[in-house]
Amino acid sequence: ADYLDNGNNKMAIQQADKLLKKHKDLHCAKVLKAIGLQRTGKQDEAYALAQEVAALEPTDDNSLQALTILYREMHRPELVTKLYEAAVKKVPNSEEYHSHLFMAYARVGEYKKMQQAGMALYKIVPKNPYYFWSVMSLIMQSISAQDENLSKTMFLPLAERMVEKMVKEDKIEAEAEVELYYMILERLEKYKEALDVVRGKLGEKLTSELQSRENKCMAMYKKLHRWPECNALARRLLLKNSDDWQFYITYFDSVFQLIDESWTPPAEEEHSLEGEVHCSIEQAVNFIEERIAEESRSSRPLRGPYLAKLELIRRLRHRGCNDEYKLGDPEELMFQYFKKFGDKPCCFTDLKVFVDLLPPSQYTKFIRQLLDVIPLAAAAEDEVALPGDIKALQQHLCVVQLSRLLGIYHAMEKKQKLAVVRELMLRYRHGLEFGKSCLKTELQFSDYYCLLAVHLLLDLWLEGEEAAVWQCLTLLEEGLSHSPSNAQFKLLLIRIYCRLGAFEPVSELYSSLDAKHIQHDTIGYLLTRYAGSLGHYAAASQSCNFALRFFHSNQKDTSEYIIQAYKYGAFEKIPEFIAFRNRLNSSLHFAQVRTERMLLDLLLEANISTSLEESIKSMSLSPEEDDIPWKELRDNRDLTVLFSWDPKDRDISEEHRKLSLEEETLWLRIRSLTLRLVSGLPTLAHTIQPKNSEKTAENGVSSKIDTVRALLQQLEAAVDSGKKFLEQKIQYPVLGPPPTRMAGFFSNGSCQCQTSLFYLVSDIYELDTNGLEDSAEIQERIGNSFKSLVERLTDLFSKCKGDLIEVRDGTLKTHPNLLENLVFFVETISIALWVSSYCDSVLRPFKSNLQKKKKKKKESSVAMPPVFTHFLDYVTELQTLTSNVIDHIKGLEIILTALKLEELSLKDTLLLQEEKKFTKTVQGKVQSSYHHSVQEIGELLKKRLDTIKKLKI
């Protein structure tokens, strides 16, 4: 066992063998040997050995534990349940084995069996937790039941009765048990009863979370629409803590609900269960004013009351009745707020919510007013006034962010914008003085200046200023050198490099972000969208692996979390874990990465290092199966991960999100169908001489061609939907979701090529079934397909021609679309070759039969059917075309190597000396990345060229 723990698996196997020589029935040694075998990649041997032991139904703890470890590593948790079912039969009173059995069921989600196992445990050892495990399993049955009615009429009422029995017998001990009771009542929509539980004696046990009882009461009052109680409780809690924002929201919601219902307090008795109720705007205004007065006396400044006043103004305006309540002018209130909290980084995000209250005509005046109160000092008359300490710097930064948000920078001319960029960068470099003592992991105080400058330059770039994008990269790289942990710099660099078609620097940047766990799903798209499409195949494989590893381990990890939740009685977390797992399993990104990963593997290996058939088999792909949950697809991407200070009309909107999801799903459908069509090719391959149609049906081949034809129709439909979608000509914001590769796929002709290749498959199949004798028409059709395919591929190649990087008026311009077209060309030619090898497998037997006939008849001139010459010409032309592309790529490599970038950018007099070195770095990275892409594409094409040479019949 020690050898296994230290990862020395071979020694572990040897030691186990020694032991087994002496005691050949030592179960535990056998299992430890099996673990060693499993870890050295001998899965089948390990499994056989484990089943030998499992068949003997061991009951010793060591063997059971070791087998559990082994089955977990094999990802076969269902075998663990069988193991403990047998153990429990033999040792019926073991508390330990019964609880292991319960946890084994929990791992595979067998809720009914969990319920029974829980009760069995409770009978052996009457401990409360076991009883409630059983109750929780009923709730899980109700959550997982497809039939809503069943869960409301059977599972939940049963769970409720089980808990009530314990309540009546006064056996409730722990907080978790009360939580569970509350959870059942809430799911049964018995809100009144749930409220009574929380407010009653049982509610006293709810102590582990702050305000747990109050929050649960509030939730129930809202469900029951008991606005007086909502209001009174929120009021009471705000008197305790006037900085708790959620209760301000409830307070306002309930006040306006009561006003709309014209509620009046009863004359004699209490206003409500929770005490005094406010039901008029006057009371609300006075209440907020009192909170502000109280805040001014408190020892530490609180933001809540001031923001609540702005929130109230906003709500009153919304109702069209603001001015009669003298709450003050929002502009003045925001100004006062800035004076009080302007040196806190949160000041900007606080005010951002309320800028709509300002009239646009006042924007410039408002900003000037804020600037006037910041202590800035200029060294000389015509120099920029700079802050003297961090406090002033934070205040100034807040104003700059507000200026961007209010659209003041957007309205400027190019010259003004450039001047602002200069000033911001000056302020950024000056601010670095305050962060000299910062650690490598800390951000510099002035980082946002640099980011804002880059945003301004991005505006210029989008307006057609080519040089601006290089300056963006330069400034970001400089910023990163001072603040190496700044994720915003890295994310923005990733987006810009990808837009320019350079993937090489991105891999390193992404891995330095050190994305953890769920982030592989939320920001992984930044990487996986571009890796393959820019020709970095190795990096693409790696980035897909990162993501897939996370998704696959999620299954295993979640079961462990659920088990911990049972052990510690955190019952309300269990449904959350299950929902989390489902959300990840139906993640759009997961489906995309799975599909692209398989297409990539086929592209790199099929018919190169292994046959197409073997590749498809190893991925267990089949054309009939679709493993993507189309109806449940969840878009888990974080599209706001990049900071943006843009005004609402320029920022990413709900509409953009919807459209992006639609586009991603359409593109995924096209890719998934392409993959399934390719996986259908080996299933059509020759099995028998198909003269006799009944035999074919038995053999299942004819149904395979039906599958392929059906998929082809689905592909046509998906392509049509894709084209319709693109007609809308959607423009996402520059920092919003990146568009898919769909537009390029249609415009460069890859789509038409690929679809006609799959139609060709259908024709070849027909030729195969009908034979050569009377198939002149099909042969001609095939011949024409070959011709038009070569034309289409040549046309696709022409769209890849041109310089990838060119120098125009002293600035660089990259052409990432040419690179994407080249990548599509490689993919399309690969599909063409897979289809050709299917043609080859059909035509070869015909050829040898003809030659046999020729020998029999001793005639020198058996006419060769035209399809052979068509195919030979086609293959020769494919070979010529591919060679031409390889030569073109060699040419690109030479041009890229010869490009002298140094002389370029340095003409720009705006650049400072220190910026020049970063510009050099940036341009070098882009050049090197393009060079790398072209090399990888060239290598792959050479391998494909070799496979073409084998296709001569």
Backbone hydrogen bonds, N-H to C=O, Kabsch-Sander energy under -0.5 kcal/mol:
donor,donor_aa,acceptor,acceptor_aa,energy
5,D,1,A,-2.3
6,N,2,D,-1.9
7,G,4,L,-1.5
8,N,3,Y,-2.6
9,N,7,G,-1.4
12,A,8,N,-1.6
13,I,9,N,-2.1
14,Q,10,K,-2.2
15,Q,11,M,-2.9
16,A,12,A,-2.4
17,D,13,I,-2.4
18,K,14,Q,-2.2
19,L,15,Q,-2.3
20,L,16,A,-2.6
21,K,17,D,-1.6
22,K,18,K,-1.3
23,H,19,L,-3.2
24,K,22,K,-0.6
26,L,23,H,-1.6
27,H,25,D,-1.2
30,K,26,L,-1.7
31,V,27,H,-2.2
32,L,28,C,-2.6
33,K,29,A,-2.4
34,A,30,K,-2.3
35,I,31,V,-2.4
36,G,32,L,-2.0
37,L,33,K,-2.5
38,Q,34,A,-2.9
39,R,35,I,-2.3
40,T,36,G,-1.1
40,T,37,L,-0.5
41,G,38,Q,-1.3
42,K,37,L,-2.7
43,Q,41,G,-1.0
46,A,42,K,-2.1
47,Y,43,Q,-2.7
48,A,44,D,-2.4
49,L,45,E,-2.5
50,A,46,A,-2.5
51,Q,47,Y,-2.6
52,E,48,A,-1.6
53,V,49,L,-1.5
54,A,50,A,-2.9
55,A,51,Q,-2.4
56,L,52,E,-0.6
56,L,53,V,-1.2
57,E,54,A,-2.0
64,L,60,D,-2.0
65,Q,61,D,-2.8
66,A,62,N,-2.6
67,L,63,S,-2.8
68,T,64,L,-2.3
69,I,65,Q,-2.2
70,L,66,A,-2.4
71,Y,67,L,-3.1
72,R,68,T,-2.1
73,E,69,I,-2.1
74,M,70,L,-1.8
75,H,72,R,-1.4
76,R,71,Y,-3.0
79,L,76,R,-1.8
80,V,76,R,-0.5
80,V,77,P,-0.8
81,T,77,P,-0.9
82,K,78,E,-1.1
83,L,79,L,-1.8
84,Y,80,V,-2.1
85,E,81,T,-2.4
86,A,82,K,-2.0
87,A,83,L,-1.8
88,V,84,Y,-2.7
89,K,85,E,-1.6
90,K,86,A,-1.7
91,V,87,A,-2.6
94,S,91,V,-1.7
95,E,93,N,-0.8
98,H,94,S,-2.0
99,S,95,E,-2.3
100,H,96,E,-2.3
101,L,97,Y,-2.4
102,F,98,H,-2.3
103,M,99,S,-2.3
104,A,100,H,-2.2
105,Y,101,L,-2.3
106,A,102,F,-2.1
107,R,103,M,-1.9
108,V,104,A,-1.1
109,G,105,Y,-0.8
109,G,106,A,-0.5
110,E,105,Y,-2.1
111,Y,109,G,-1.4
114,M,110,E,-1.9
115,Q,111,Y,-2.3
116,Q,112,K,-1.9
117,A,113,K,-2.9
118,G,114,M,-2.9
119,M,115,Q,-1.9
120,A,116,Q,-2.5
121,L,117,A,-2.2
122,Y,118,G,-2.0
123,K,119,M,-2.0
124,I,120,A,-1.7
125,V,121,L,-3.3
127,K,125,V,-2.9
130,Y,127,K,-0.7
131,Y,127,K,-1.3
132,F,128,N,-2.3
133,W,129,P,-1.9
134,S,130,Y,-1.6
135,V,131,Y,-1.5
136,M,132,F,-2.8
137,S,133,W,-2.0
138,L,134,S,-1.3
138,L,135,V,-0.5
139,I,135,V,-1.8
140,M,136,M,-2.5
141,Q,137,S,-1.9
142,S,138,L,-2.0
143,I,139,I,-2.2
144,S,140,M,-2.6
145,A,141,Q,-1.1
148,E,146,Q,-0.8
151,S,147,D,-1.6
152,K,148,E,-1.8
153,T,149,N,-2.2
154,M,150,L,-2.7
155,F,150,L,-1.1
156,L,151,S,-2.2
158,L,154,M,-1.9
159,A,155,F,-2.3
160,E,156,L,-2.8
161,R,157,P,-2.6
162,M,158,L,-2.3
163,V,159,A,-2.1
164,E,160,E,-2.8
165,K,161,R,-2.2
166,M,162,M,-1.2
167,V,163,V,-2.3
168,K,164,E,-3.1
169,E,165,K,-2.0
170,D,167,V,-1.5
171,K,166,M,-3.0
177,E,174,A,-0.6
178,V,174,A,-1.1
179,E,175,E,-2.6
180,L,176,A,-2.1
181,Y,177,E,-1.9
182,Y,178,V,-2.7
183,M,179,E,-2.5
184,I,180,L,-2.2
185,L,181,Y,-2.3
186,E,182,Y,-2.7
187,R,183,M,-2.2
188,L,184,I,-1.8
189,E,186,E,-1.4
190,K,185,L,-2.7
191,Y,189,E,-1.3
194,A,190,K,-2.2
195,L,191,Y,-2.4
196,D,192,K,-2.0
197,V,193,E,-2.2
198,V,194,A,-2.3
199,R,195,L,-2.7
200,G,196,D,-1.6
203,G,197,V,-1.0
204,E,200,G,-0.5
204,E,201,K,-1.3
205,K,202,L,-2.0
206,L,203,G,-1.8
207,T,205,K,-1.7
212,S,209,E,-1.5
215,N,211,Q,-2.8
216,K,212,S,-2.0
217,C,213,R,-2.8
218,M,214,E,-2.9
219,A,215,N,-2.3
220,M,216,K,-2.0
221,Y,217,C,-2.9
222,K,218,M,-2.4
223,K,219,A,-2.1
224,L,220,M,-2.5
225,H,222,K,-1.3
226,R,221,Y,-2.8
227,W,225,H,-1.5
230,C,226,R,-2.1
231,N,227,W,-2.9
232,A,228,P,-2.6
233,L,229,E,-2.8
234,A,230,C,-2.5
235,R,231,N,-2.7
236,R,232,A,-2.4
237,L,233,L,-2.5
238,L,234,A,-2.3
239,L,235,R,-1.7
240,K,236,R,-1.2
241,N,237,L,-2.6
244,D,241,N,-1.3
245,W,243,D,-1.1
247,F,244,D,-1.0
248,Y,244,D,-0.9
248,Y,245,W,-0.7
249,I,245,W,-1.8
250,T,246,Q,-1.9
251,Y,247,F,-2.5
252,F,248,Y,-2.9
253,D,249,I,-3.0
254,S,250,T,-2.8
255,V,251,Y,-2.4
256,F,252,F,-2.4
257,Q,253,D,-2.0
258,L,254,S,-2.7
259,I,255,V,-2.2
260,D,256,F,-2.5
261,E,257,Q,-1.8
262,S,259,I,-1.4
263,W,258,L,-2.5
275,G,272,S,-1.6
279,C,277,V,-0.5
284,A,280,S,-1.9
285,V,281,I,-3.0
286,N,282,E,-2.8
287,F,283,Q,-2.6
288,I,284,A,-2.4
289,E,285,V,-2.5
290,E,286,N,-2.6
291,R,287,F,-1.9
292,I,288,I,-2.1
293,A,289,E,-2.5
294,E,290,E,-2.7
295,E,291,R,-2.3
296,S,292,I,-2.1
297,R,293,A,-0.7
297,R,294,E,-1.0
298,S,294,E,-0.6
298,S,295,E,-1.5
307,L,303,R,-2.1
308,A,304,G,-2.6
309,K,305,P,-1.5
310,L,306,Y,-1.5
311,E,307,L,-2.7
312,L,308,A,-2.5
313,I,309,K,-2.2
314,R,310,L,-2.5
315,R,311,E,-2.4
316,L,312,L,-2.7
317,R,313,I,-2.8
318,H,314,R,-2.1
319,R,315,R,-1.5
320,G,317,R,-1.6
321,C,316,L,-2.8
325,Y,322,N,-1.4
326,K,324,E,-0.7
327,L,325,Y,-2.9
333,L,329,D,-2.6
334,M,330,P,-2.9
335,F,331,E,-2.0
336,Q,332,E,-2.6
337,Y,333,L,-2.3
338,F,334,M,-2.5
339,K,335,F,-2.2
340,K,336,Q,-1.7
341,F,337,Y,-3.2
342,G,338,F,-2.7
344,K,341,F,-2.3
347,C,344,K,-2.2
348,F,345,P,-0.6
349,T,345,P,-0.6
350,D,346,C,-2.4
351,L,347,C,-2.3
352,K,348,F,-2.4
353,V,349,T,-0.7
353,V,350,D,-0.5
354,F,351,L,-1.5
355,V,351,L,-0.8
355,V,352,K,-0.7
357,L,354,F,-2.3
358,L,355,V,-2.0
362,Q,359,P,-2.8
363,Y,360,P,-1.3
366,F,362,Q,-2.9
367,I,363,Y,-2.5
368,R,364,T,-2.5
369,Q,365,K,-2.5
370,L,366,F,-2.0
371,L,367,I,-2.6
372,D,368,R,-2.0
373,V,369,Q,-0.6
373,V,370,L,-1.2
374,I,371,L,-1.5
376,L,374,I,-1.3
377,A,386,L,-3.0
383,E,380,A,-1.3
386,L,377,A,-2.5
388,G,375,P,-0.7
393,L,389,D,-1.9
394,Q,390,I,-2.8
395,Q,391,K,-2.1
396,H,392,A,-2.6
397,L,393,L,-2.6
398,C,394,Q,-2.2
399,V,395,Q,-1.8
400,V,396,H,-2.4
401,Q,397,L,-2.5
402,L,398,C,-2.2
403,S,399,V,-2.6
404,R,400,V,-1.9
405,L,401,Q,-2.3
406,L,402,L,-2.6
407,G,404,R,-1.3
408,I,403,S,-2.1
409,Y,403,S,-0.7
411,A,407,G,-1.2
412,M,409,Y,-1.3
417,K,413,E,-2.6
418,L,414,K,-2.4
419,A,415,K,-2.0
420,V,416,Q,-2.6
421,V,417,K,-2.6
422,R,418,L,-2.4
423,E,419,A,-2.4
424,L,420,V,-3.1
425,M,421,V,-2.5
426,L,422,R,-2.2
427,R,423,E,-2.6
428,Y,424,L,-2.5
429,R,425,M,-2.6
430,H,426,L,-2.4
431,G,427,R,-2.6
432,L,428,Y,-1.0
433,E,430,H,-1.5
434,F,431,G,-1.3
435,G,432,L,-1.2
436,K,433,E,-1.1
438,C,435,G,-1.7
442,E,439,L,-1.5
447,D,444,Q,-1.4
449,Y,446,S,-1.4
450,C,446,S,-0.9
451,L,447,D,-2.0
452,L,448,Y,-2.9
453,A,449,Y,-2.3
454,V,450,C,-2.2
455,H,451,L,-2.2
456,L,452,L,-2.0
457,L,453,A,-2.1
458,L,454,V,-2.6
459,D,455,H,-1.9
460,L,456,L,-1.8
461,W,457,L,-2.5
462,L,458,L,-2.5
463,E,459,D,-1.3
464,G,461,W,-1.9
465,E,460,L,-2.2
466,E,464,G,-1.2
468,A,465,E,-1.1
469,V,465,E,-0.5
469,V,466,E,-0.9
470,W,466,E,-0.6
470,W,467,A,-0.6
471,Q,467,A,-1.6
472,C,468,A,-2.2
473,L,469,V,-2.0
474,T,470,W,-2.3
475,L,471,Q,-2.8
476,L,472,C,-2.5
477,E,473,L,-2.7
478,E,474,T,-2.1
479,G,475,L,-2.9
480,L,476,L,-2.7
481,S,477,E,-1.6
482,H,478,E,-1.1
482,H,479,G,-0.6
483,S,479,G,-1.9
485,S,440,K,-0.5
486,N,483,S,-2.3
487,A,485,S,-0.9
490,K,486,N,-1.7
491,L,487,A,-3.0
492,L,488,Q,-2.3
493,L,489,F,-2.5
494,I,490,K,-2.7
495,R,491,L,-2.3
496,I,492,L,-2.5
497,Y,493,L,-3.1
498,C,494,I,-2.2
499,R,495,R,-2.1
500,L,496,I,-1.9
501,G,498,C,-1.2
502,A,497,Y,-2.7
503,F,501,G,-0.7
506,V,503,F,-1.0
507,S,503,F,-1.2
507,S,504,E,-0.6
508,E,504,E,-0.8
509,L,505,P,-1.8
510,Y,506,V,-3.1
511,S,507,S,-2.4
512,S,508,E,-1.9
513,L,509,L,-0.9
513,L,510,Y,-0.8
514,D,510,Y,-0.6
514,D,511,S,-0.8
515,A,510,Y,-0.6
519,Q,516,K,-2.8
520,H,517,H,-2.0
521,D,518,I,-1.8
522,T,518,I,-1.8
523,I,519,Q,-2.9
524,G,519,Q,-0.8
526,L,523,I,-1.8
527,L,524,G,-1.6
528,T,524,G,-2.3
529,R,525,Y,-1.9
530,Y,527,L,-0.9
531,A,527,L,-2.0
532,G,528,T,-0.5
534,L,530,Y,-1.5
534,L,531,A,-0.5
535,G,532,G,-1.8
536,H,531,A,-1.7
537,Y,535,G,-1.3
540,A,536,H,-2.3
541,S,537,Y,-2.4
542,Q,538,A,-2.1
543,S,539,A,-2.7
544,C,540,A,-2.3
545,N,541,S,-2.2
546,F,542,Q,-2.3
547,A,543,S,-1.7
548,L,544,C,-3.0
549,R,545,N,-3.0
550,F,546,F,-1.6
551,F,547,A,-2.2
552,H,548,L,-3.0
553,S,549,R,-2.3
554,N,550,F,-1.7
555,Q,551,F,-0.8
555,Q,552,H,-0.6
556,K,552,H,-0.8
557,D,553,S,-3.3
558,T,554,N,-2.8
559,S,555,Q,-1.4
560,E,556,K,-1.4
561,Y,557,D,-2.2
562,I,558,T,-2.4
563,I,559,S,-2.2
564,Q,560,E,-2.3
565,A,561,Y,-2.4
566,Y,562,I,-2.0
567,K,563,I,-2.5
568,Y,564,Q,-2.5
569,G,566,Y,-0.9
570,A,565,A,-2.0
571,F,569,G,-1.7
573,K,570,A,-1.4
574,I,570,A,-0.5
574,I,571,F,-1.4
576,E,572,E,-0.5
577,F,573,K,-2.4
578,I,574,I,-2.2
579,A,575,P,-2.5
580,F,576,E,-2.5
581,R,577,F,-2.6
582,N,578,I,-2.5
583,R,579,A,-2.6
584,L,580,F,-2.0
585,N,581,R,-2.5
586,S,582,N,-2.0
587,S,584,L,-1.6
588,L,634,R,-3.0
591,A,587,S,-1.9
592,Q,588,L,-2.5
593,V,589,H,-3.0
594,R,590,F,-2.5
595,T,591,A,-2.2
596,E,592,Q,-3.1
597,R,593,V,-2.5
598,M,594,R,-1.8
599,L,595,T,-2.3
600,L,596,E,-2.6
601,D,597,R,-2.5
602,L,598,M,-2.4
603,L,599,L,-2.3
604,L,600,L,-2.3
605,E,601,D,-2.2
606,A,601,D,-0.6
606,A,602,L,-1.3
607,N,610,T,-2.9
608,I,605,E,-3.1
608,I,610,T,-0.7
609,S,605,E,-1.4
610,T,605,E,-1.4
615,S,611,S,-2.6
616,I,612,L,-2.5
617,K,613,E,-2.4
618,S,614,E,-2.9
619,M,615,S,-1.1
620,S,617,K,-1.9
621,L,616,I,-2.2
625,E,622,S,-0.9
627,D,625,E,-0.5
630,W,628,I,-2.1
632,E,629,P,-0.9
633,L,629,P,-0.9
633,L,630,W,-0.6
634,R,586,S,-3.0
636,N,634,R,-1.1
638,D,522,T,-2.7
639,L,637,R,-1.0
641,V,638,D,-0.9
643,F,641,V,-0.5
650,R,647,P,-1.9
651,D,647,P,-1.2
651,D,648,K,-0.6
657,R,653,S,-1.8
658,K,654,E,-2.4
659,L,655,E,-2.7
660,S,656,H,-2.8
661,L,657,R,-2.5
662,E,658,K,-2.3
663,E,659,L,-2.9
664,E,660,S,-2.9
665,T,661,L,-2.4
666,L,662,E,-2.3
667,W,663,E,-2.5
668,L,664,E,-2.5
669,R,665,T,-2.2
670,I,666,L,-2.0
671,R,667,W,-2.5
672,S,668,L,-3.0
673,L,669,R,-2.4
674,T,670,I,-2.1
675,L,671,R,-2.4
676,R,672,S,-2.2
677,L,673,L,-2.5
678,V,674,T,-2.4
679,S,675,L,-2.2
680,G,676,R,-0.8
680,G,677,L,-0.6
681,L,677,L,-0.6
681,L,678,V,-1.4
684,L,680,G,-0.7
684,L,681,L,-1.6
685,A,681,L,-0.5
685,A,682,P,-0.9
687,T,688,I,-0.5
691,K,689,Q,-2.3
692,N,689,Q,-0.6
693,S,691,K,-0.6
696,T,692,N,-1.3
697,A,693,S,-1.6
698,E,694,E,-2.0
699,N,695,K,-2.5
700,G,696,T,-0.7
700,G,697,A,-1.0
701,V,696,T,-1.1
702,S,696,T,-0.8
704,K,700,G,-1.2
705,I,701,V,-2.0
706,D,702,S,-1.6
707,T,703,S,-2.1
708,V,704,K,-2.4
709,R,705,I,-2.7
710,A,706,D,-2.7
711,L,707,T,-2.7
712,L,708,V,-2.0
713,Q,709,R,-1.8
714,Q,710,A,-2.1
715,L,711,L,-2.6
716,E,712,L,-2.4
717,A,713,Q,-2.3
718,A,714,Q,-2.6
719,V,715,L,-2.8
720,D,716,E,-2.3
721,S,717,A,-2.4
722,G,718,A,-2.4
723,K,719,V,-2.5
724,K,720,D,-2.5
725,F,721,S,-2.4
726,L,722,G,-2.2
727,E,723,K,-1.2
728,Q,725,F,-1.6
729,K,726,L,-2.0
732,Y,730,I,-0.6
736,G,733,P,-1.9
745,F,741,R,-2.2
746,F,742,M,-2.0
747,S,743,A,-2.7
748,N,744,G,-2.6
749,G,746,F,-0.9
751,C,745,F,-2.0
753,C,749,G,-2.1
754,Q,750,S,-3.0
755,T,751,C,-2.6
756,S,752,Q,-2.5
757,L,753,C,-1.8
758,F,754,Q,-1.6
759,Y,755,T,-1.8
760,L,756,S,-2.0
761,V,757,L,-1.6
762,S,758,F,-1.3
763,D,759,Y,-1.8
764,I,760,L,-2.9
765,Y,761,V,-2.3
766,E,762,S,-1.7
767,L,763,D,-2.3
768,D,764,I,-2.5
769,T,765,Y,-2.1
770,N,766,E,-2.5
771,G,767,L,-2.1
775,S,772,L,-1.0
779,Q,775,S,-2.8
780,E,776,A,-2.3
781,R,777,E,-2.4
782,I,778,I,-2.9
783,G,779,Q,-2.7
784,N,780,E,-2.7
785,S,781,R,-2.3
786,F,782,I,-2.6
787,K,783,G,-2.2
788,S,784,N,-2.9
789,L,785,S,-2.6
790,V,786,F,-2.3
791,E,787,K,-2.1
792,R,788,S,-2.8
793,L,789,L,-3.0
794,T,790,V,-2.5
795,D,791,E,-2.5
796,L,792,R,-2.5
797,F,793,L,-2.3
798,S,794,T,-2.0
799,K,795,D,-1.1
800,C,797,F,-2.1
801,K,798,S,-1.0
806,E,813,K,-2.9
808,R,806,E,-0.6
808,R,811,T,-3.5
811,T,808,R,-3.0
813,K,806,E,-2.7
815,H,804,L,-2.5
818,L,815,H,-1.2
819,L,815,H,-1.0
820,E,816,P,-2.6
821,N,817,N,-2.4
822,L,818,L,-2.1
823,V,819,L,-2.2
824,F,820,E,-2.3
825,F,821,N,-2.4
826,V,822,L,-2.4
827,E,823,V,-2.0
828,T,824,F,-2.9
829,I,825,F,-3.0
830,S,826,V,-1.8
831,I,827,E,-2.2
832,A,828,T,-2.5
833,L,829,I,-1.9
834,W,830,S,-2.3
835,V,831,I,-2.6
836,S,832,A,-2.2
837,S,833,L,-2.4
838,Y,834,W,-1.3
839,C,835,V,-2.4
840,D,836,S,-3.0
841,S,837,S,-1.9
842,V,838,Y,-1.5
843,L,839,C,-2.9
844,R,840,D,-2.6
846,F,842,V,-0.8
847,K,843,L,-2.3
848,S,844,R,-2.5
849,N,845,P,-2.3
850,L,846,F,-2.4
851,Q,847,K,-2.3
852,K,848,S,-2.1
853,K,849,N,-2.4
854,K,850,L,-2.5
855,K,851,Q,-2.1
856,K,852,K,-2.5
857,K,853,K,-3.0
858,K,854,K,-1.1
859,E,854,K,-0.9
863,A,861,S,-0.6
868,F,865,P,-1.6
869,T,865,P,-0.6
870,H,866,P,-2.5
871,F,867,V,-2.5
872,L,868,F,-2.8
873,D,869,T,-3.0
874,Y,870,H,-2.4
875,V,871,F,-2.8
876,T,872,L,-2.5
877,E,873,D,-2.8
878,L,874,Y,-2.6
879,Q,875,V,-2.4
880,T,876,T,-2.6
881,L,877,E,-3.0
882,T,878,L,-2.9
883,S,879,Q,-2.5
884,N,880,T,-2.5
885,V,881,L,-2.4
886,I,882,T,-2.6
887,D,883,S,-2.5
888,H,884,N,-2.7
889,I,885,V,-2.6
890,K,886,I,-2.2
891,G,887,D,-2.4
892,L,888,H,-2.2
893,E,889,I,-2.5
894,I,890,K,-2.3
895,I,891,G,-2.5
896,L,892,L,-2.9
897,T,893,E,-2.4
898,A,894,I,-2.3
899,L,895,I,-1.3
901,L,899,L,-0.9
904,L,901,L,-1.3
905,S,901,L,-0.6
906,L,902,E,-0.7
907,K,904,L,-1.8
908,D,905,S,-2.1
909,T,907,K,-0.7
911,L,908,D,-1.4
916,K,912,L,-1.5
917,K,913,Q,-0.9
918,F,914,E,-0.8
919,T,915,E,-2.4
920,K,916,K,-2.2
921,T,917,K,-1.9
922,V,918,F,-2.8
923,Q,919,T,-2.7
924,G,920,K,-2.5
925,K,921,T,-2.5
926,V,922,V,-2.2
927,Q,923,Q,-2.6
928,S,924,G,-2.8
929,S,925,K,-2.3
930,Y,926,V,-2.4
931,H,927,Q,-2.3
932,H,928,S,-2.5
933,S,929,S,-2.6
934,V,930,Y,-2.6
935,Q,931,H,-2.1
936,E,932,H,-2.6
937,I,933,S,-2.6
938,G,934,V,-2.5
939,E,935,Q,-2.8
940,L,936,E,-2.1
941,L,937,I,-2.4
942,K,938,G,-2.2
943,K,939,E,-1.8
944,R,940,L,-2.0
945,L,941,L,-2.4
946,D,942,K,-1.8
947,T,943,K,-1.3
948,I,944,R,-1.6
949,K,945,L,-1.7
950,K,946,D,-0.7
950,K,947,T,-0.5
951,L,948,I,-2.2
952,K,949,K,-0.7
953,I,951,L,-0.5
